[in-house]
Amino acid sequence: MSRRLFFQQLAALGMSSTAAVLADIELPDGGDWKQIAKSFPIYKSDILNLNSGSAGNMPRSVERAHLAAIQDMNRAPAYEVKDAKADLEARLMVRLARLMNADSSELILMRNTTDALNTVIEALDVGASHVLYAGVNDYPYAYQAMRARGLRDDVAFSDTTYDIEVSDEALIEHYDRLLTRPGILLLTHMSHRTGRVLPIKEITAIAHARDITVIVDGAHSYAHTEVNVKDLNCDYYATSLHKWLCAPLGSGLLYVRSDRLSGLRARSSANAQSNTIIKLGYEGTHDFYRIAGIWSAMDFLESIGGLSAKRTRLVALTQYWSTALKSVEDLAIHSYPGQIAIGNLSSTRYKTWELKDLLAAQNIHCKIVGRKGLSSRLRISTNLFMTEKELDRFIEVLAKHHS
C-alpha cells in the first residue's frame, strides 16, 4: 500500500491532522548515525537511557504521529473511528509481517509480549498426559504463567533451566534429553538478561518430532535482529514493538502459524465462532491511535537503511563500550552468542545495586538482571538515540570508580 493511500484513508476517517503530520515528517537518511540519533527527543538530554531492553524511546517522527492521532481521536466521534479502523490495521499488518516473513493474516496487535504470551498459554488445550516446559532463564511472568497453567489444570511441569554459558550445541543436547513427552514448550529467542540468541530452529525441530507445541518469546528480537518465523518453524511467536522498533508504549504483536489457529480457544464469547486470528484479540475500546505510531516507526526503520543497517550500528555501539571497559580492573564484561544491543557487566569492587546507583547519580540508567544460579549483573542496552560520545560518559564514570 502506498503511503499516500494510507494518508488518504486516515483523512477519510476524520484524522486529517495525523495524515498531514505523517506526510510532512522529514525522516533521516541512512548511514548518518549522529543525525539519526538527533532525531530522537531524548538525544543530548541529561538522561542516558541504557535500558532499551525494558522500553525504547520514540523518534520525534513517531512521537508527532502518535500525538496527532490522539488529538484527532479526541476531536471526532472516537467510537466510530475505532469501528472503521480495520482496513488501516490490516495494511499495517502487511508491513509488520514482512519484517518476520509471516503472512499478515497470522498476526494480531497486542499490548506487549506478556499479553501475547498469556493469550496463547491460556488459549491452548492441555491434556492430562502433557508436560509444560519452561525455566527460570525465561521471562519471569511467562515462566509463572506456564507454572500457573500447570497447577490450575493439574498438568506436569518440567523446568528447562540451562547453564547460560554453554555452547549452542550443548544447549540443543540439553533440550534433546529434556523433551521426552508431548506438551507445550516455552522458548526465549533472545535472552532479556544477557542478549544471548538461542538456537530456536534446532530446538523446535526436536520438540515437533515429539508432539510438543512451541511458543517463542521474541520480546527482544523483532526489529533488533533477523526474525524469520517460517524458518524457525515455531507455532506461536510473541513480541513487543515498543522495545526495538521504538513504537509507542503498549504496542505488541502475536504471530499464530495458520495451521495452529484452530487449536486456540477464543479470548471472549464475542469471537467464539470466528475462524480468524481476531478471535484472540477482542479487547473492547482501545488505543486505536497506536496504528499511526507503529506505521511511523516502520517508516523510520526503513529510512535509516532497514534492519540490517540498524543491527550493524547496534553491534558497533555494544562493541564500543565493551571494548573500552574490557581492560578496566575489577570489571567483567560478559559476552554471549548473538549479542547485539544487550550486554552485561559486573564488578568485584561494588555490589550490583551500588554500581547502578553510581550511574543513576549521573543520570545514566540501566537495569539489574539476575536469577537463581546467575549472579546479578548490570544489563546495558544501547540504542540509536546515542552516539559514541554519549557512551564515553558512561565509560568514564565506571573507569573513574574502578581506578
N, C-alpha and C positions, 0 to 999 in steps of 0.2 A: 504494500500500500504506500502511495506517495505521501510525503509529509504534508503537501498541500491539501490532499483529500482529507487527511486526519484533521487538519485545522478547520476545514470547511464543516466537517461533522461536529466538531466542538462548537463552532459558531451556531450551527443549526440547533444545538441543544441549549442555546442561550448562554454559552460560555465564551463569548466573543473576546473578553479580556484575556482569558487563558490562551485562546488561539493566537491573539496578537502578540502576546509575550513569547510564546514558543516560536512564532515565525520571525520575531525580531532578535532573538538571542544570538549573540556572537560567540561561537564556540572556538576554543583554542586549536591551534594546529599541532599535529602530532610531532614529537621529537623535541620541542622546546619545553623541557621539563620545568624550568623556572617559571615560564609563562603559564604553564598548566597548573603549577602549584598556586600561583597568584589568582587563579580563577575560583579558588575556594575562600569563602569568608574567613575561615579560621587561620589562613596563612598569615604569618607575621603578627599574629596576636600574641598576647602574653602567654598563651597556653600552647604547650607542645603535647598534642594528643598522640601518645604511643599505645593507644588501646583501641585501635580499629577492630581488633578481634571481638570486642563487645558490640561496637557500632561505629560505622564510619561517619564522616561528615559530608553533607551535600555540597556539591559545587554550587556556585552562585546561580548558574542557569537552572539547576534543579530546584533550588530554593525559590526562585522567582516563579517558575511554572507552578510549583506546589501552592504557593501563597495566592497566586492569581486564581487558581482553581477553587481554593477555599472561598475567596471573595465572590467569585461568580456563583458558587453554590448558595452563598448566603444572600444573594440578590435575586434568586429565582425560586420557583416552587420546587424545592430540593427533591421532594419525593418523585416528582415527575421526571426530573433529570436522571435520578437513580434508575428508574424503570427503563429509560431509553439508552442506557449505557452499554448494553450487551454487545452491540456491534463494535464499539470502540475497544472494549476489553478483549474481544476475540481477535482484533487486529494487533493489539499489543501482544497477545499470546504468541502470535506468529513470530514476532521478533525475539521474545524470550525463549521460545522453543529452538530457534536456530542456534542459539548460543550453547545448547546442550544436546543437539542432534535428536530432538524429540519431535513428535507431532503435536501441533497446538491443541488438538482435542484431548491430549493426555495430560494437560496442565490446568491447574486452577490456582488462583491467588489465595494466599493465606495471610495471617498476621505476622507469622515468623516461623522459624524451623520447628520450635517446640509445638506450636499449634498444629503444624502439618504432621509431625510425628505422632502426636497424641490422636489425631484424627484417624490415622491408619491403625495404630495399635489398638484403639477401641473398636474399630470397624471390622477387623479381621475375625473370621470364625476360628476358634481354637478348640481342638479336640482333646479329649481326656488323655490320649496317649502322646500328645505333643509335648515338646520341650520349648521353653522360651529361653533364647540365648542372648545374654548381654553382659557387659562387665564394667568395672569402675573406670576403665580407660574411656568409656563413652561419656557423653554429656550427662551430668547428674540427673537432670529432670527426665531425660529419655530413659536412662537406666532405671530410675524409680518407677516410671510409667510401666515398663516391662515387668518389674517385680510386682507392682500392684495388680496388674492384669493376671499374673500367675496366682497370686494369693486370692483374688476375688473368685476366679474360676477353678481353683484347686488344680492348677496345671504346674508341672515340674518346671523349675527354673535352674539354668546352668550358667555359672559365672565364667565368662570368656576372658577374664583379665590376663594380659600378657605382659612380658617384660618390654618396656618401650624401647630398650636399647638394642634389641635383637635385629637381625637382618630380615629382609622380606622373605627369604627362603625359610628361615626358622619360623617366621610368623605363619606362613602357609602351612608348614608342618604342624604347628600348634593347632590350627583350626581343623586340619585333617584328622588329628587324633580326637579332638573335642566333639565334632559334629557327628553324632552316632545315631540320632533318632530324628524323625520328622518333626517339624515345628516352625518357629519363626526366629530369624537371626537379625539382630541389630548390629550394623557396622558403621563406623565413623570413617568417612572418606579422608578428611584432613583433621588431625587432632587439634582440638581447640586449645590444648595446653602447650603443645610443642610444635605444631605445624607439620608434623610428620604425615606423609601421604601413604595410606595403606594400599596393598595390592588387592583392591576390591574385585577386579575381574577374576583373578585366580581363586579367591576365597568363595566368590559367588558360584563359580563352576562346581566346586566341591559341594556346596550347600544344595544346589539344584539337583545334583546327582543323587542326593539323599532325601529328596522331597522336603526341602527346607526353603521357606519363603524368605527373601532378603529385603530388609528395609535399610536404606542408606541415609545416614545423617550427613548431608552435604552443606551444613551451615557455612563452612569456611571455604568451600570450593568454588561455588558459582561466581563468575566474574573475577576470580582470583587465579585459578589455574584451568587448564582444559578439562571440560566435562563432556563425556560422550556416553549418554545413558544406554545407547544401543550396544556400544562396545562393552560397557560394564555389565550389561545384561541383568541389572537388578530389577526387582519387581516394583519398588517404590523408592523415590528419591525426594528428600525434603531439604529446602534451603531458605536462607534469608536474603532479601535484596537490599536491606539497609546496612549490611556489613560492607561487602567488597564492591557491589555495584554502586554504592553511595546513593541509593534511593531513599525516599522518606522513611522515617521510623515507622514500624508496624507494617512493613511490606515483606511478605514471604511467598513461597511458591512450592507447590506439591506436584510431583510427577507420578502418575499411575500408569504402568505399562498397559496398553489397551486390552490385552487378554486377561488382565488381573482385576479389572474394574467390577466385574460381576460378582467377584468374591468378597466385596466390601459392602457392609450394611450402610444404608443411607444415614446421614447425620441427623436428619429430622424427618418426622412424618410427612412434612410438606413435599419432600422429594423422594419418598419411599418407592414410587413407581418409576422414577427416572432411570434410564439406561445410559445416561451420560455422566460425565465427571461432576456436573453441577450438583449431583445428589450429595456430594461431600462438602459443599461449600456454602450452603444456605446459612446466613448469619444475620438476616434481617437488615435493618437500616445500618449502613456502614459508611466508611470514608471513601466514597467514590472518587474523590479528587486525587487519591493516590495514583490513579491511572496516568494523570498528566505528569506527575513527578517521576514515575517509573519510565514513562516514554522519554522524558527529557534526560534521564540518567543513561538510557540506551543511546540517545543522540550523543551524549558526552563521551561515552566509551568509544563509539565509532569515530568521533572526531579526532581523538588522540592516537589513532592507529589501530584500534581494536585490542582484543585480549592479549595477543602475542606481544605487542609493544608494551602494554601495561605490565605484563608478567615480567618482562625483561627489566623494566625500570624498578619494580618492586624487589626483584632479586638483587639488583645493584645497590639499592638502599640498605638492604639487610647485610650484604657483604661489607658495605662501607663501615657501619657501626661495629659489626662483629670483628672485622679485621683490626680496626683501631683499638679495640678493647682486649684483644686476644693476649697481648703481652703485658697487660696490667696485672701486677701482683695481687694475689688473693681473689681475683675474679675468674670465674669459669664460664665459658661460652659453650652452650650445648647445641650440637648440630644433629639433624636427623634427615633421612631420605625425603626428598621432595620439598623441603622447606622453601618458602618464597618470601612472604612478608611477615611471618611469625617466627620469632626466635626466643630463646630462653637464656637467662644468665643467673648466676648465683654467686654469693660472696662468702668467704670463710672469715671475713672480718666483721661482717654485720649480719644480723638476722634479716630475713627477707622483708619483714614488715618495717624494720629500721631503714633498710635501703629504699623501700617505697616512699617512706616519709621524707627522707633526704631529698629525693627527687621531687616529691609533691611540694616541698617548701620552695622549690624553684619553678613551680607551675609546670612540671613535667609529669605527665600522668601515664601510668602503666598499671598492670594488673598482676596480683599474686595468683599463681596457679600451683596445684599440687593435689595429691590424693594419698590414700594409704599405699605405702610401698614406693612412692615417688616424692622425694623431699621437695619442699616448697621452693619455688623459683619466681623470678620476675619474668612475665611474658612481655616481650617487646614486639609490637606490631606496627610497622610503618605504613605509610600510605602516600598517595600522590600529592597531598597538600603540604608536603615538606620537601626541603632540599637538603643537600649535604651540610649547608651552613647551619640549618636548624638542628641537625643531628650533632653538630660539633658542640653545641651547648650541653646536650645530654652526655656526650663523651667526656667533656671537660669536668662536669660535676662528679661523675663516677671516678675518673682518674684522680681528681683532687682528693677525694675521700679514701683513696687507696694508695696514696703516695707515702 
